[in-house]
């Protein structure tokens, strides 16, 4: 009996399809890897900004010490406006916007004339501004040339929720827009009642002081911290008494201390 001729094997379309899919996947993976490597190279080749200014937190015991202080050093600075020259140099070393730094330094110089025994420094004001509103840049705001944020900075209602002091409205909503509860306002986060007691216009132009204006807010903060000349912020006891009066929290004081100390050190670094 003659055996039948061998059958030709049928093509396995399932295997062929699987191989095609595998090849396509390999092509996609290789292309993606090449694109990612190219993107990485492009990113590495692009100019990078300066690293962020780091503020190491110092767990200083209340009253133990005051942070470093460095007065705005405009001696020997060339140019028509030495304070601007100083502020521009220090701003380049820190994360403080130039407009805010100018306000802190101007308040420092004003208090040197009006209450020299207080010894408040621009660095302490900057330490507070950093914690309260990131120097007027919180929530994507920015300080405009006139010192006013691009939109008003207003805190949460002080309604007695957990961790929040309850303060009923004291200004009819004039400063904070809230007729039920008070809210902290402006770059230095003043409660309306405190603002109304200590507010002072920095420009001396006869207009009312504005808590949203960084110049007015910084000068008012300095006056409040000095307590009418009753405190010496050059001492540990005086500095902590002032800052805890601003916000009665040790953690808050340590954050302000750390920022103030880091800013002062950076300003005198070569």
C-alpha positions as CSV (number, residue, x, y, z in Angstrom):
1,X,0.0,0.0,0.0
2,X,1.4,3.3,-1.1
3,X,1.4,5.8,1.8
4,X,-0.4,9.1,1.1
5,X,1.8,12.1,0.4
6,X,2.8,14.1,3.5
7,X,0.5,16.9,4.3
8,X,1.8,20.4,4.1
9,X,1.7,22.1,7.6
10,X,-0.9,24.7,7.9
11,X,0.4,28.1,8.8
12,X,-0.2,29.0,12.5
13,X,-1.7,32.4,12.1
14,X,-1.9,32.8,15.9
15,X,1.9,32.5,16.3
16,X,2.5,34.9,13.4
17,X,0.1,37.5,14.8
18,X,1.8,37.2,18.3
19,X,5.2,37.7,16.8
20,X,4.1,40.8,14.9
21,X,2.6,42.2,18.1
22,X,5.8,41.5,20.0
23,X,7.9,43.2,17.3
24,X,5.6,46.2,17.4
25,X,5.9,46.4,21.2
26,X,9.7,46.2,21.0
27,X,9.7,49.1,18.5
28,X,7.4,51.2,20.8
29,X,9.6,50.5,23.8
30,X,12.8,51.4,22.0
31,X,11.3,54.5,20.6
32,X,10.0,55.6,24.0
33,X,13.4,55.0,25.6
34,X,15.1,57.0,22.9
35,X,12.6,59.9,23.3
36,X,13.1,59.8,27.1
37,X,16.9,59.8,26.8
38,X,16.6,62.8,24.4
39,X,14.3,64.6,26.7
40,X,16.7,64.0,29.6
41,X,19.6,65.3,27.6
42,X,17.6,68.4,26.6
43,X,16.6,69.0,30.2
44,X,20.2,68.7,31.3
45,X,21.4,71.0,28.6
46,X,18.8,73.7,29.5
47,X,19.9,76.5,31.9
48,X,19.0,75.8,35.5
49,X,18.0,78.4,38.1
50,X,19.8,78.8,41.4
51,X,19.0,76.1,44.0
52,X,16.3,77.0,46.5
53,X,17.4,78.9,49.6
54,X,17.4,76.4,52.4
55,X,16.4,77.3,56.0
56,X,17.5,74.6,58.5
57,X,15.1,74.6,61.4
58,X,16.8,75.4,64.7
59,X,15.0,74.0,67.7
60,X,16.0,76.9,69.9
61,X,14.4,77.1,73.4
62,X,12.3,80.2,73.9
63,X,14.3,83.0,75.4
64,X,17.6,81.2,75.0
65,X,19.0,83.4,72.1
66,X,18.1,85.9,69.5
67,X,18.9,85.1,65.8
68,X,21.8,86.8,64.1
69,X,21.1,90.3,63.0
70,X,22.8,92.2,60.2
71,X,21.8,95.8,59.5
72,X,21.3,96.8,55.9
73,X,24.9,97.6,55.0
74,X,24.8,100.4,52.5
75,X,28.2,101.9,53.4
76,X,30.4,102.3,50.4
77,X,27.6,101.1,48.0
78,X,27.7,103.0,44.7
79,X,24.6,104.2,43.0
80,X,21.8,106.7,43.4
81,X,19.9,104.5,45.9
82,X,22.2,102.5,48.2
83,X,19.3,100.6,49.8
84,X,18.2,99.3,46.4
85,X,21.7,98.2,45.7
86,X,22.0,96.4,49.0
87,X,18.6,94.8,48.6
88,X,19.4,93.6,45.0
89,X,22.6,91.9,46.3
90,X,20.9,90.2,49.2
91,X,17.9,89.2,47.2
92,X,20.2,87.3,44.9
93,X,21.4,85.2,47.8
94,X,18.0,84.4,49.3
95,X,14.5,83.6,48.3
96,X,13.2,87.0,49.3
97,X,11.5,88.9,46.5
98,X,13.3,92.2,46.0
99,X,10.2,94.3,46.7
100,X,9.6,92.5,50.0
101,X,13.3,92.8,51.0
102,X,13.3,96.5,50.4
103,X,10.3,96.9,52.7
104,X,11.9,94.9,55.5
105,X,15.1,96.9,55.2
106,X,13.3,100.2,55.1
107,X,11.3,99.3,58.2
108,X,14.6,98.4,59.9
109,X,16.2,101.8,59.1
110,X,13.1,103.6,60.2
111,X,13.1,101.8,63.6
112,X,16.8,102.5,64.0
113,X,15.9,106.2,64.0
114,X,12.6,106.1,65.9
115,X,13.3,103.3,68.5
116,X,17.0,102.4,68.4
117,X,16.8,100.5,71.7
118,X,14.4,98.0,70.2
119,X,17.1,96.6,67.9
120,X,14.7,94.9,65.6
121,X,16.2,93.7,62.3
122,X,15.1,93.4,58.8
123,X,16.0,89.7,59.1
124,X,13.4,89.1,61.8
125,X,10.8,90.9,59.7
126,X,11.8,88.6,56.8
127,X,11.5,85.6,59.0
128,X,7.9,86.5,59.9
129,X,7.1,87.3,56.3
130,X,8.5,84.0,55.2
131,X,6.2,82.1,57.6
132,X,3.1,84.2,57.2
133,X,2.8,84.6,53.4
134,X,6.1,83.5,51.7
135,X,6.9,87.2,51.4
136,X,3.6,88.1,49.8
137,X,3.7,85.3,47.2
138,X,1.4,82.7,48.9
139,X,-1.3,81.1,46.6
140,X,0.5,82.3,43.5
141,X,0.2,86.0,44.4
142,X,3.1,88.4,43.7
143,X,4.1,91.8,45.0
144,X,3.6,94.5,42.5
145,X,5.9,97.5,42.2
146,X,3.6,99.6,44.5
147,X,4.0,97.0,47.2
148,X,0.4,95.6,46.9
149,X,-0.1,91.9,46.2
150,X,-1.6,91.0,42.9
151,X,-4.7,90.0,44.8
152,X,-5.6,90.5,48.5
153,X,-4.1,88.1,51.0
154,X,-6.8,87.1,53.5
155,X,-6.6,84.3,56.0
156,X,-9.2,81.8,57.2
157,X,-12.0,82.9,59.5
158,X,-11.0,82.9,63.1
159,X,-14.1,81.0,64.1
160,X,-12.8,78.8,66.9
161,X,-12.4,75.6,64.8
162,X,-9.8,73.2,66.2
163,X,-6.5,74.9,66.5
164,X,-7.9,78.3,65.6
165,X,-8.7,81.1,68.1
166,X,-12.2,82.5,67.9
167,X,-12.3,86.3,67.3
168,X,-15.6,87.9,66.4
169,X,-15.6,90.6,63.8
170,X,-14.0,93.8,65.1
171,X,-13.9,96.0,61.9
172,X,-17.2,95.5,60.2
173,X,-15.4,93.6,57.5
174,X,-13.5,96.8,56.4
175,X,-10.1,95.1,56.2
176,X,-11.0,91.4,55.8
177,X,-14.4,91.5,54.1
178,X,-15.9,89.3,56.8
179,X,-18.6,90.8,59.0
180,X,-18.9,87.7,61.2
181,X,-15.4,86.7,62.1
182,X,-12.0,88.4,62.0
183,X,-9.4,87.2,59.5
184,X,-5.7,87.9,59.3
185,X,-4.9,90.2,56.4
186,X,-2.0,91.2,54.2
187,X,1.6,89.8,53.7
188,X,2.3,90.0,57.4
189,X,-1.1,88.6,58.4
190,X,-2.5,91.2,60.8
191,X,-5.7,90.7,62.8
192,X,-7.8,93.8,62.2
193,X,-7.8,94.8,65.9
194,X,-4.0,94.6,66.1
195,X,-3.6,96.5,62.9
196,X,-5.8,99.3,64.0
197,X,-3.7,99.8,67.1
198,X,-0.2,99.8,65.6
199,X,-0.7,100.7,61.9
200,X,1.6,103.3,60.4
201,X,1.9,104.5,56.8
202,X,5.5,104.0,55.6
203,X,5.3,106.5,52.7
204,X,4.3,109.4,55.0
205,X,2.0,110.7,52.3
206,X,-1.0,111.3,54.5
207,X,-2.9,108.3,53.2
208,X,-4.2,105.6,55.6
209,X,-2.0,102.6,56.3
210,X,-2.9,99.6,54.2
211,X,-2.3,96.0,55.6
212,X,-2.0,94.7,52.1
213,X,0.9,97.1,51.3
214,X,4.2,95.4,52.2
215,X,5.8,98.7,53.2
216,X,3.1,99.5,55.7
217,X,2.8,96.0,56.9
218,X,6.5,95.6,57.5
219,X,6.7,98.9,59.4
220,X,3.6,98.1,61.4
221,X,5.0,94.7,62.3
222,X,8.2,96.3,63.5
223,X,6.3,98.7,65.7
224,X,4.2,95.9,67.1
225,X,7.2,93.7,67.8
226,X,9.0,96.5,69.6
227,X,5.9,97.0,71.8
228,X,6.2,100.8,71.9
229,X,9.9,100.6,72.7
230,X,9.3,98.2,75.6
231,X,11.3,95.3,74.1
232,X,14.9,94.8,73.1
233,X,15.0,92.3,70.3
234,X,18.7,92.0,70.5
235,X,18.3,89.8,73.5
236,X,16.9,86.3,73.6
237,X,14.3,87.2,76.1
238,X,13.2,90.3,74.3
239,X,13.2,88.6,70.9
240,X,11.1,85.6,72.0
241,X,8.7,87.8,73.9
242,X,8.1,89.8,70.8
243,X,7.6,86.9,68.4
244,X,5.4,84.9,70.7
245,X,3.2,88.0,71.1
246,X,2.9,87.9,67.3
247,X,1.9,84.2,67.4
248,X,2.0,82.3,70.7
249,X,3.5,79.1,69.4
250,X,7.0,77.8,70.1
251,X,7.1,76.0,66.7
252,X,6.2,79.3,65.0
253,X,8.9,81.1,66.9
254,X,11.5,78.5,65.9
255,X,10.5,78.8,62.3
256,X,10.8,82.6,62.4
257,X,14.1,82.3,64.3
258,X,15.5,79.9,61.7
259,X,14.5,82.1,58.7
260,X,15.8,85.2,60.4
261,X,19.1,83.6,61.3
262,X,19.6,82.1,57.8
263,X,18.8,85.4,56.1
264,X,21.1,87.4,58.2
265,X,24.0,85.0,57.7
266,X,23.4,84.9,53.9
267,X,23.5,88.7,53.7
268,X,27.0,89.0,55.1
269,X,28.4,85.9,53.4
270,X,31.0,86.7,50.8
